[in-house]
């Protein structure tokens, strides 16, 4: 696993791959937290949150959790890690774009995430 400084560089590279329009109304930008974030729904601290999109009165932002990546991909090489990071960043940007477009319901990523959580809670 790379150190947090190199991880930030990888995050910047992944974000630079995206069109400028994706960052519209992303007031807080993309933040890197050194923390590990465990889902409040986790049974045995096994459900780790890699990134999250948040909306508040202060605006929209994406947070990526370095500690969660470190915990999950501890022995991963840089190329593999960058691919996983790219997946997470694009996932969170999809939340952002769906929010901007007013997309909710069964066709939204938010709905897909809820279905995956339900499957986890059922032990699937």
Sine and cosine of phi, psi and omega as CSV:
sin_phi,cos_phi,sin_psi,cos_psi,sin_omega,cos_omega
0.00,0.00,0.66,-0.75,0.02,-1.00
-0.98,0.22,0.35,-0.94,0.05,-1.00
-0.97,0.25,0.16,-0.99,-0.12,-0.99
-0.90,0.43,-0.52,0.85,0.03,-1.00
-0.91,0.40,-0.70,0.71,0.04,-1.00
-0.93,0.38,-0.60,0.80,0.04,-1.00
-0.87,0.49,-0.66,0.75,0.05,-1.00
-0.88,0.48,-0.65,0.76,0.06,-1.00
-0.88,0.48,-0.68,0.74,0.04,-1.00
-0.90,0.44,-0.66,0.75,0.04,-1.00
-0.87,0.49,-0.69,0.73,0.03,-1.00
-0.88,0.47,-0.69,0.72,0.03,-1.00
-0.87,0.49,-0.69,0.72,0.00,-1.00
-0.90,0.43,-0.68,0.73,0.02,-1.00
-0.92,0.39,-0.57,0.82,0.02,-1.00
-0.92,0.40,-0.32,0.95,0.05,-1.00
-0.96,0.30,-0.30,0.95,-0.10,-0.99
-1.00,-0.01,0.51,-0.86,0.05,-1.00
-0.91,0.42,0.51,-0.86,0.01,-1.00
-0.83,0.56,-0.55,0.83,-0.03,-1.00
-0.87,0.50,-0.45,0.89,-0.01,-1.00
-0.90,0.44,-0.42,0.91,-0.08,-1.00
-1.00,0.01,0.00,1.00,0.02,-1.00
-0.87,0.50,0.77,-0.64,0.01,-1.00
0.88,0.47,0.36,0.93,0.15,-0.99
-1.00,-0.09,0.96,0.28,-0.19,-0.98
-0.85,0.53,-0.63,0.78,-0.02,-1.00
-1.00,0.00,-0.06,1.00,0.02,-1.00
0.94,0.34,-0.37,-0.93,0.05,-1.00
-0.95,-0.31,0.89,-0.46,-0.04,-1.00
-0.96,-0.26,0.52,-0.86,0.10,-1.00
-0.93,-0.36,0.85,-0.53,0.07,-1.00
-0.96,-0.27,0.65,-0.76,0.04,-1.00
-0.98,0.20,-0.11,0.99,-0.10,-1.00
-0.97,0.25,0.36,-0.93,0.25,-0.97
-0.99,-0.12,0.74,-0.67,0.01,-1.00
-0.89,-0.46,0.86,-0.51,0.04,-1.00
-0.99,-0.13,0.70,-0.71,0.03,-1.00
-0.89,0.46,0.63,-0.78,0.08,-1.00
-0.91,0.41,-0.24,0.97,0.01,-1.00
-1.00,-0.05,-0.02,1.00,-0.07,-1.00
-0.90,0.43,0.68,-0.73,0.01,-1.00
-0.99,0.13,-0.71,0.70,-0.08,-1.00
-0.74,-0.67,0.64,0.77,-0.08,-1.00
0.83,0.55,0.50,0.86,-0.05,-1.00
-0.97,-0.25,-0.06,1.00,0.00,-1.00
-0.95,-0.32,0.99,-0.16,-0.12,-0.99
-0.99,-0.15,0.68,-0.73,0.07,-1.00
-1.00,-0.07,0.86,-0.51,-0.04,-1.00
-1.00,0.06,-0.56,0.83,0.00,-1.00
-0.34,-0.94,0.31,-0.95,0.05,-1.00
-0.46,-0.89,0.53,-0.85,0.08,-1.00
-0.98,-0.20,0.74,-0.67,0.00,-1.00
-0.75,-0.66,0.54,-0.84,0.06,-1.00
-0.84,-0.54,0.69,-0.72,0.04,-1.00
-0.47,-0.88,0.00,-1.00,0.07,-1.00
-0.87,0.49,-0.45,0.89,-0.01,-1.00
-0.99,0.14,-0.21,0.98,0.03,-1.00
0.82,-0.57,-0.14,-0.99,-0.05,-1.00
-0.98,-0.17,0.57,-0.82,0.06,-1.00
-0.40,-0.92,0.32,-0.95,0.08,-1.00
-0.88,-0.47,0.73,-0.69,0.06,-1.00
-0.88,-0.48,0.75,-0.66,0.06,-1.00
-0.93,-0.35,0.72,-0.69,-0.10,-1.00
-0.97,-0.23,0.98,-0.21,0.02,-1.00
-0.83,0.55,-0.72,0.69,-0.03,-1.00
-0.86,0.51,-0.58,0.82,0.05,-1.00
-0.92,0.39,-0.65,0.76,0.06,-1.00
-0.91,0.42,-0.68,0.73,-0.02,-1.00
-0.88,0.47,-0.68,0.74,0.00,-1.00
-0.91,0.40,-0.67,0.74,-0.10,-1.00
-0.99,0.16,-0.62,0.79,-0.11,-0.99
-0.88,-0.48,0.62,0.78,-0.13,-0.99
-0.77,0.64,-0.70,0.71,-0.07,-1.00
-0.99,-0.12,0.16,0.99,-0.11,-0.99
-0.96,0.28,0.54,-0.84,0.10,-1.00
-0.98,0.18,0.21,-0.98,-0.14,-0.99
-0.89,0.46,-0.65,0.76,-0.01,-1.00
-0.90,0.44,-0.70,0.71,0.02,-1.00
-0.89,0.45,-0.71,0.71,0.01,-1.00
-0.87,0.50,-0.69,0.73,0.00,-1.00
-0.90,0.44,-0.62,0.79,0.05,-1.00
-0.89,0.45,-0.68,0.74,0.03,-1.00
-0.92,0.40,-0.65,0.76,0.03,-1.00
-0.88,0.48,-0.69,0.73,0.03,-1.00
-0.85,0.52,-0.69,0.72,0.02,-1.00
-0.86,0.51,-0.71,0.71,-0.03,-1.00
-0.92,0.38,-0.71,0.71,-0.01,-1.00
-0.88,0.48,-0.71,0.71,0.00,-1.00
-0.92,0.39,-0.57,0.82,0.09,-1.00
-0.87,0.50,-0.74,0.67,-0.03,-1.00
-0.93,0.37,-0.59,0.81,0.07,-1.00
-0.92,0.40,-0.54,0.84,0.07,-1.00
-0.89,0.46,-0.66,0.75,0.08,-1.00
-0.84,0.54,-0.71,0.70,-0.03,-1.00
-0.88,0.47,-0.74,0.67,-0.03,-1.00
-0.92,0.40,-0.61,0.79,0.06,-1.00
-0.91,0.41,-0.61,0.79,0.07,-1.00
-0.88,0.47,-0.72,0.69,0.00,-1.00
-0.89,0.46,-0.57,0.82,-0.02,-1.00
-1.00,0.06,-0.02,1.00,-0.01,-1.00
0.93,0.36,0.48,0.88,-0.05,-1.00
-1.00,0.02,0.88,-0.47,0.04,-1.00
-0.66,-0.75,0.15,-0.99,0.05,-1.00
0.99,-0.13,-0.28,-0.96,-0.15,-0.99
-0.90,0.44,-0.36,0.93,-0.01,-1.00
-1.00,-0.04,0.03,1.00,-0.09,-1.00
-1.00,-0.08,0.39,-0.92,0.08,-1.00
-0.91,0.42,-0.56,0.83,0.04,-1.00
-0.85,0.53,-0.67,0.74,0.04,-1.00
-0.91,0.42,-0.71,0.71,0.03,-1.00
-0.85,0.53,-0.68,0.73,0.02,-1.00
-0.88,0.48,-0.66,0.75,0.02,-1.00
-0.90,0.44,-0.63,0.77,0.02,-1.00
-0.92,0.40,-0.62,0.78,0.05,-1.00
-0.92,0.40,-0.62,0.78,0.05,-1.00
-0.90,0.43,-0.68,0.73,0.04,-1.00
-0.86,0.51,-0.67,0.75,0.04,-1.00
-0.89,0.46,-0.68,0.74,0.06,-1.00
-0.86,0.51,-0.73,0.68,-0.05,-1.00
-0.91,0.40,-0.45,0.89,0.06,-1.00
-0.99,0.13,-0.11,0.99,0.01,-1.00
1.00,0.10,0.35,0.94,-0.01,-1.00
-1.00,0.06,0.00,0.00,0.00,0.00
